[in-house]
Amino acid sequence: MDKSFLKSALVLFLSLCVAFACAFSVLGVGDEPDEVFYEDGYLLSGNIGESVPVIAEQGAMPVFVNAKAALLMDAGTGQVLMAMNENNKLYPASVTKIMTLLLVAEAIDSGKLKLSDMVTTSTNASSKGGSQIWLKEGETMSVDDLLKATAIYSANDACTALGEQIAGSSEAFVDMMNERAKELGMSGTYFENCTGLDDAAADHLTTAHDIALMSRELLKHEIIQEYTTVWMDSLRGGQTELVNTNRLVRFYEGTTGLKTGTTSKAGCCVAATAKRGDTHLIAVVMGSPSSDDRFEGAKAMLNWGFSNYETVTPEIDKSLITEVAVIKGIEEKIKPSLPDTTSILIPKGRKDALTQEVTLSIDVEAPVEKGQVLGRVVFRLDDEIIGDYNLTAPAQVGRLTMGIIYKRLLNVFSS
């Protein structure tokens, strides 16, 4: 056989092998499937470009996070466990939708919005680019389905439709977002839209710390986790498939959400939340150069948090709570009521080192008001106060008067 023909055939065969290998690589064969999905208009199969340099100083971070900023917060107490550039103002991309979801959840809780309410798509909502479910102007969809599309697939058209339903217009809804941000103490945040699209937005900025604050608030609405923990779902009778942009939902134990975001300005971002036992953590990553980097950074922080901390609820020793004498009261003694203690975060394995100190009044002069402070319980871990509670009067105790004394004497003599 002609050698030149064999040579040409071999070159053609090798070229086909390379082409097939590239095709399988793009399709994500052998990789976690999340990596080939579009988010905010970007294919998440690798780095998103030179426009997102990593400039972070790791400082005292106990784990490495390849990002511009990062933070780990305990959802229960709000305690920050680690942070890097947490107050730097950065583009958040679709992590913005956490505030949208919060306002939707609050509207549902207040009765202003129902999951069964039907929403009509406006021209504005139908024109949104990036991630979308291709809503058509005039198309109606339930709040429930729009929430699915927003929380799972990060759909910008669905997100906009929800905001308009609540506030009447996108502009009014953005005003609500900024007002709620102020109420939550998000001093480094300014929203220009409800989606996080930033092609035409210069001042749509927030911080890792502020994202943790609004994430913590959103987690108080358990209904949201019915959406943020879903890996796959569908709309329109199965015609529109939804796959969660947060691959941790499928691959990380205890994941409760919350939201990813990717644009060329923002880089790859995520607010990742997970709960194991009673410990609920929030990991925020902003400005990673790739999707892998953000998820690996979030997992590293979450793993460190779960390995080093635990959540406990201290119990007040009832044997230390004695009755308090009431001077000149219609009751001689009163037993203080015990407050409900709140969960606290402590280093793992230190529960037995918790101590409590009870300070209680010997007596109190009538009248005693309901809720009046009679003592105090302080929980300490080493020298640090980690819990401080008041012991209070469970009911009002009136002052003893001559009339009451006279009636009591009559009862004694008549018996």
Helices and strands as residue ranges (DSSP letters): H 3-27, G 33-36, E 38-39, E 42-43, E 69-74, E 80-84, G 93-96, H 97-109, E 118-120, H 123-126, E 140-142, H 143-153, H 156-167, H 170-183, H 208-219, G 222-224, H 225-228, E 232-235, G 236-238, E 240-243, H 248-251, E 255-263, E 267-276, E 279-288, H 291-308, E 309-312, G 318-320, E 324-327, E 333-334, E 344-347, G 351-353, E 354-360, E 363-365, E 373-381, E 384-392, H 402-414
